[in-house]
Amino acid sequence: MGIITVLWEKWTEFKRDFYKITVAAMISPLMYLIIFGMGIQTTSHGEPYLHFLIPGIVAMATMTGSFSAIAQNMSVQRLYEKALDQVMVSPTPLWQFILGQILGGSLRGMYAAGVILLLTQPIRTDLVFNAESFLIMFLNGTVFSTIALVLSFLAKSYTDAPRYTSYIIMPMSFLCNTFFSTDQMPSGFRQVISILPLSQASGMIRSISNGEPAGWFGYAVLLTYLAVFSALSVMFIYKKKNL
């Protein structure tokens, strides 16, 4: 019931801010598509650049949508509304609260990715987005929801959430296999960037869209991030409960 309650809260928030959420999910990716995809006429790996760009934008949308759905709201609820304190004294198991937040954030990321897929429908491509693509989008969303949860527990004020976006989300948006391949990056730096979750999600979705297998390594990386940050979320919330 705790999971359903959290998801219902996210659904209520989504319905209330539907237009704001939708517009926010559209603007940045649409600008990237116009500027990079249509303004820069080039190829990547022998294919039209849009074939490379669209899967990366979709993966990025799941990241930003999931992260933004959790980070600032949780920071405000914890620091100012004291909603987290109310959850701790309620009979709701805390693991259910965390799982509900992760699922709710990931679904928001899936919605953002769906908006991008709809926007790119008029573009004539042979890209394939199947059930496995959506599984990867969902998994990527859960990873960034857990990252957002951990950072919201570390936040000292509501202004920290935008800082986290600038320090973490923005660099990953541009470096992690979204707008250009990581193959040409300097050795060492390339290996670090390649094991970040967005790099793997972008590469996997791009492989599937081109009719190739996603491979097991990307799943291993995403599941590792999910396990680590989920454990940190549980540790932080139970530590606070026992203070």
Disulfide bonds with the S-S distance in Angstrom:
none
